[in-house]
Amino acid sequence: MKEIFSQHKHYLAYDIDDRSDITLGITTRRDGYSLYPKNAFNMARYIDDNPENVTKHQSILADEIDFSRENWVFPIQTHENKVQEVFSTDKGKNINELTNELHGIDGLYTYESDLLLTMCFADCVPIYLYDIKNEYVGICHAGWRGTYSEILKEMIAKFKGDKSDLRIVIGPSTSNSYEINEDIYNKFTTLPIDAHLYTEQRGYDKYGIDLKLANELLAIHYGISPKHIVKTSHCTASETDLFFSYRVEKGKTGRMLAFIGRK
């Protein structure tokens, strides 16, 4: 698989050939100020890190992608399937400090420009959406709970345009190294896609699951053409030199920031 993201100093970018006005990417763990762990480019305020480090990292990224941090918006993610449209009046929410606003939101979308949608990740799947003809951009957070509860279905349902104009980018996350138990596996068998295509049994009460592939199949099921979906080959669990991995590092690690916005 040809890799779709290009590497920059502190982030990976997906460059859209026909939409140079859209900024889309995800940060890496390298060359930061955080001691959680050492020299980490942590982007989350909700972990054990000095808030000043996060602010520094935000400012560095803002300069590198030319998107002022005053125009960013960040939700309080809770591994559910709630999505919300945001507007220019939402700029700055949860950027300088965390608040109760946008709580319980794991999907954001907007039709406005100069608004950068951001979310934190460290194994879950970042899914980016954009419209090739109009103003829509969106992002959602799909771990096993978000995938099982079909947050991508909710994102697609909120899109007001023609589905043939919608494009989906599936970003860095765990591969099928991610393991679930039989109870969780049985939940996935209730989805409208064949669980055998993205899971494998590895022994008693143990299954590997490929959440990137599961979301790709869900996107296709809900009307997105396979040729309009691209998927990274990057795996957070096997590339811990580049990414944070919550599972591999047993929760004691930072978070990447995934982002999308239209200038």
N, C-alpha and C positions, 0 to 999 in steps of 0.2 A: 504494500500500500504506500503510495506516495504521500509524504507528510505535507499537511496543508498549512501548518503554522510555521512562520519564519521567526528566528530568534534574534532578539535585541538585548540590550544590556540587562534590563530588569524585567522583561516581559516577552511573551510570544505574541505574534500578531497574525491574524488572518486577513489578507488583503483581498478585497472584493474588486474584481476587474472592472465591473460596470457601475460601481458605487464608491467612488473615491471620497465621498462625503461621509462615509460610515467608518467609525473607529471601532475595532473589535479585537479583543485579546484577553490574555490572562498573565498575571505576574508569575515570576519564578521565586525560588527561595534564596537566591544568591545575592551576595554583596550588600547586605543590609546592616542595620545598627542593633537589631534585637539580639538578646542573649537567650532566646527561647526558640530554637537552640542558637548556638553561637553564630554571629554574623549573618543572621537570618533577615530576609526582607519580608517580615510579617506584616500583614495588612489588616488584622483583626483587633478591634479594641476589646473584645469580650474574653480574651485569654490573659494569662499571667505575663503581661508585658508592660513596659513603661509606655503610657499613652503618647509621650513625646516622640518615641521611635516611630509609631504608626503615622503621626503627623508628618514626620520627616519623609517617610516612605511615600506617603500620599503626594507630597510636594515634588519629590523626585519623579514619580510617575507622571504627574500632571505636566511637568516640563517636557518629559520624553515623548508623551503622546499629544502634547499641545492641546490639552483639555483641562481648563482651570478647575481646581478642586471645589470651588464655590458652586460649580455647575453639576456636581456629582449628587447622586441620591443612593441611599443604602437602606434596605429593609432589615428587620429583625427576623431572621429565618428560624423556622421551627419544624422543619421536615414534614410539612403538610402540603396541600395542593391548592392553597388560596393564591389567587393572582390579583393584581391591581394595576389599573392605569394610573400613571403619574403625569404631572404637568410642571410647567416652569415654576409654579408656586411651591413645588416640593424640593426645589434645589437646596442642597446643603443638609437635608435631613439625615441625621445619624452619621455625619461625616466628622465634625469636630468632637462630638460626644454622642453616646447612645442615649436615646429617649424612648418613650412609649409609642412614638409614631411609627406607622408601617409595621406594627408588630404582628407576627404570625403570617407574614407574606413571603412566599417562596417563588413568586413569579412577578416580574414587572414588565410593563410595556408602555410605550408612549408614541404619540404621533407628532410630538414637538421636537424642534431642533435645539442644539446647544444644551442638551441634558444627557449626562452620562449615567446609565443604569449600571449599578455595581452590586456584586454579591461575593461572599467568601466561600472558599472550597478547600478541601484537603482529602479528597478521594471521591466525593460525590460527583455527579456528572453536571458540568455546566452546558446548558443548551441555549444557543443564541438563535434568534429569529430576525429576519428582516424582509422587507418587501422591495422587490427590484424596481417598482414603478412609482411608489408613493413614499409616505413619510414614516411608516411603521417600523419600529425596532423593539425587540423584547429579549428577555433573558429569564431562565428559570433554573432552579436548583433541584436536581433529581438524584437523591440517594435511593436506597431500596424502598423507603417509605414513599418518597415522591414519585418514583417510577410505578410502584404498585398502585398508588392512588391516582395515577395518570395525570400528573400536573401538565404534561405536554398536551394532552387532550384539552385541558382548560385553556391553555395558551392559544391553541389553534382555534378554539370556539370563540374566543374574544376578538379574533382578527376580523376586521370589517370588509376586507377586500376579497379578491379572487384567489383561491388557494393555489392556482397555477403560478401566481406571482410571488408566493411565499418561499423563502429559502431557509434552510436549517443547517446550522453548524454545531457539531457535537465535539466538545472540547476534552482536554485531558482529565482522566479519572482512572479508577482502578480498572483492570482488565478482568478476565474471568478467574483471576487469582482470588477475587472477592468470594468469601464463603458464607453461606447461609445454612440454617438448619431446616429440617423437614417441615416444620410448621410454617416458616416463611415461604419455603418452596411451594407449599400447597396454596398459599395465597396467590402466588404468581400463576398457578394453573387456572385461576378464574378469569384471567385477563383475556381479551379477544385476540390474542396472538399465541402461537404455539410455543409453550415453555421449553420444549425439547430443543428448539433452535438456539436458545441463548443460555441454557443451563446444562450441567452435567453432574451426575451422581458420582461422589468420590468415596463412598463408604457409608456406614451407618450414620444417619442423621447429619449428613454432610453433602452439600451441593456447591459447586462453583457456579457463579452467575456473571454474565457479561452485561452490565447495565447500559453500556453504550449501545450494544446491539439491540437490547430490549427497547430502548427509546427510539432507535432507528425504525424498528418494526412497528412500534406504536404510531410513529409519524406517518408511515406508509398506510397503515390501517385507517388512519383518520384523514386520508385524502391528499397527502403530500407525495409527489412523484419521487421515486428513488433517485432519479437524476438530479433532483433539487436538494439532496441531502449530502453533506460531506462530513467525514468523521476522522478525527485525528488518530494517529497510531501511538501517540504518547500515553504512557501508563504511569500514574502517580506512585503506585506501589513498587514498581521495579526501577524507577528513576528518581530515587530519593536524593540524588545529587542535584537534581533540577527542581523537584517539587516536594512539598510537604505531603506526608501520608499519615493520616490519623490512625489508621489500623496498624501499619508497620511500626510506627513510633509510639503506639499505645496511648494516643491522646496527648502526649507531651511534645507538641510541635506547633508551628505557626499555621497561617492560612494564606492561600493565594487569593488575589482579587481578580475575578472575571468581570469584564466590562464591555459595554456596547453603547454607542451614541452616534448621533448624526449632527454634523456641523451645519 
